[in-house]
Amino acid sequence: MNLLDSRGNIVKKELKTLEEIRIYSDPYRIQILNEFISFNRPATVKEVADALHEVPAKVYYHAKKLESIGMLELVDTKLVNGITAKYYEPYKGQVIISKSDVDDTIKQVFQSEAEKLVSNFYDENKKRFLQNYSGSKSKGNLINNSSIYLTEQEAEQLFSMINEFCEQHGHPSPEEGRVRYEMFFTLFHNPDIKSK
């Protein structure tokens, strides 16, 4: 799936319901999505289960949940030794959590689930960074914490450029010196801090 649609707009998946947020915010499902992404090609649940050292039935259950909200898409089936192998591809665009359509009575629960989702992403990436940092002699562990001033359109362009760069470099390459890096990137408007 491209990061831009046919009209050149950024591809976005909007999570609008509490159920969608709960499905997406599960740490194990995030792990499954990351594993599908790491294949950089359509993959089967069995392949992902093997990579995670899990039972395929457990991964299949969670993959079906992710498919139900559009985070995984069945893109191919092949008959292998009499068994139908289903190949899934992970969603690769932006994910937006929309609160506008949420009833006021469940806004607090919705907010809590959205915070859990963000927290899970941060925690998982922090864990991977610290595991690599503590055991690595590499100078490839980089951190940046910056404030930048952008229009909404420039912010979307920046996010799109980073996503496109990640997609271009998101698979192993035979080029000498290329090794795998992990990246976690957030970009948000902070209205509490005023420009000086």
C-alpha positions in Angstrom: 0.0 0.0 0.0 1.4 3.4 -1.0 1.6 6.2 1.5 -0.1 8.6 -1.0 -3.4 7.9 -2.7 -4.1 8.5 -6.4 -4.7 12.2 -5.7 -1.4 12.6 -3.9 -3.1 12.8 -0.4 -1.5 11.1 2.6 -3.0 7.7 3.3 -4.7 7.7 6.7 -6.5 5.1 8.8 -8.9 6.6 11.3 -9.7 4.7 14.4 -13.1 6.0 15.4 -14.5 3.5 17.9 -13.5 2.3 21.3 -13.3 -1.3 20.0 -10.9 -0.3 17.2 -8.7 1.5 19.7 -8.7 -1.6 22.0 -7.9 -3.9 19.2 -5.0 -1.7 18.0 -3.6 -0.8 21.4 -3.0 -4.4 22.5 0.9 -4.7 23.0 0.9 -8.3 21.6 -1.0 -7.1 18.5 1.5 -4.3 18.0 4.3 -6.9 18.2 2.5 -9.0 15.5 2.1 -5.9 13.3 5.8 -5.1 13.7 6.7 -8.7 12.7 4.5 -8.5 9.6 6.2 -5.1 8.8 9.7 -6.7 9.2 9.0 -9.2 6.5 8.7 -6.4 4.0 6.5 -8.6 1.9 3.2 -10.3 2.3 3.6 -13.0 5.0 1.5 -15.8 6.5 0.4 -16.0 10.1 2.5 -19.2 10.3 5.7 -17.3 9.3 5.0 -14.6 11.8 4.2 -17.1 14.5 7.5 -18.9 13.8 9.4 -15.6 14.0 7.7 -14.8 17.4 8.2 -18.4 18.6 4.4 -18.7 19.1 1.6 -21.1 18.3 0.0 -20.1 14.9 -3.5 -20.4 16.4 -2.7 -17.7 18.9 -1.2 -15.3 16.3 -4.1 -16.1 13.9 -6.7 -15.0 16.5 -5.0 -11.6 16.9 -4.3 -11.3 13.2 -8.0 -11.6 12.5 -8.7 -8.8 15.0 -6.1 -6.6 13.2 -7.7 -7.5 9.9 -11.1 -6.5 11.2 -9.9 -2.9 11.7 -7.9 -2.7 8.5 -4.4 -3.0 10.0 -3.8 -6.3 8.1 -5.1 -7.0 4.7 -5.4 -10.4 3.0 -3.6 -9.9 -0.3 -3.0 -13.4 -1.6 -3.7 -17.1 -1.1 -1.7 -20.1 -2.4 -2.3 -23.8 -2.2 0.8 -25.3 -0.6 0.8 -29.1 0.0 -3.0 -29.1 0.0 -3.3 -26.3 2.5 -4.4 -22.8 1.6 -1.7 -20.3 2.8 -3.1 -16.8 3.3 -0.7 -13.9 2.8 -1.3 -10.7 4.7 0.2 -7.2 4.3 0.3 -4.7 7.2 -1.2 -1.2 6.8 1.5 1.3 6.1 -0.1 4.7 6.3 -0.8 7.1 9.2 -3.0 6.0 12.0 -5.2 8.7 13.5 -7.3 8.4 16.6 -10.5 10.4 16.1 -12.5 11.5 19.1 -15.0 13.7 17.2 -17.6 10.9 16.7 -17.4 9.6 20.2 -20.3 10.0 22.6 -19.4 12.2 25.7 -20.3 9.4 28.1 -17.4 7.2 26.7 -14.9 10.0 25.9 -13.0 9.3 29.2 -12.7 5.6 28.4 -11.8 6.4 24.8 -9.1 8.8 26.1 -7.8 6.1 28.4 -7.5 3.6 25.6 -5.8 6.1 23.3 -3.3 6.9 26.1 -2.7 3.1 26.6 -2.0 2.8 22.9 0.6 5.6 22.8 2.1 4.3 26.1 2.5 0.8 24.7 4.2 2.2 21.6 6.6 4.3 23.7 7.3 1.4 26.2 8.0 -1.1 23.5 10.3 1.2 21.6 12.1 2.3 24.8 12.6 -1.3 25.8 14.1 -2.2 22.4 16.3 1.0 22.5 17.6 0.3 26.0 18.3 -3.4 25.2 20.3 -2.5 22.2 22.0 0.5 23.9 23.2 -1.5 26.8 24.7 -4.3 24.7 25.9 -2.3 21.8 29.3 -0.8 21.0 27.8 0.8 17.9 27.5 4.6 17.5 24.2 4.0 15.8 22.0 4.7 18.9 20.7 8.2 18.2 18.2 10.4 20.0 16.7 13.7 19.0 14.3 15.8 21.1 13.5 19.0 19.3 10.8 21.7 18.9 10.2 22.8 15.3 7.8 25.4 14.0 5.6 24.2 11.1 2.3 24.8 9.4 -0.2 21.9 9.5 0.7 21.2 5.9 4.4 21.2 6.6 3.9 18.8 9.5 2.0 16.4 7.2 4.8 16.8 4.6 7.5 16.0 7.2 5.6 13.0 8.4 5.1 11.8 4.8 8.7 12.3 4.0 9.8 10.2 6.9 7.3 7.5 6.1 8.5 7.4 2.5 12.1 7.3 3.5 11.3 4.4 5.9 9.4 2.5 3.1 12.3 3.0 0.7 14.8 1.7 3.3 12.5 -0.8 5.0 14.0 -4.0 3.6 17.4 -5.7 3.6 19.7 -4.5 0.8 22.7 -6.2 -0.7 24.6 -2.8 -0.5 27.7 -3.0 1.6 27.4 -1.5 5.1 23.6 -1.4 5.4 22.4 -2.7 8.7 19.0 -2.7 10.4 18.0 0.4 12.5 14.8 0.8 14.5 13.0 4.1 14.5 10.2 5.5 16.6 9.0 9.0 15.6 6.3 11.2 17.0 5.2 14.6 15.8 2.6 16.6 17.7 1.3 20.1 18.1 1.8 21.5 21.6 -0.5 24.4 22.1 0.6 24.8 25.7 4.0 26.2 24.7 3.8 29.6 23.1 6.3 30.9 20.5 8.7 33.5 21.8 
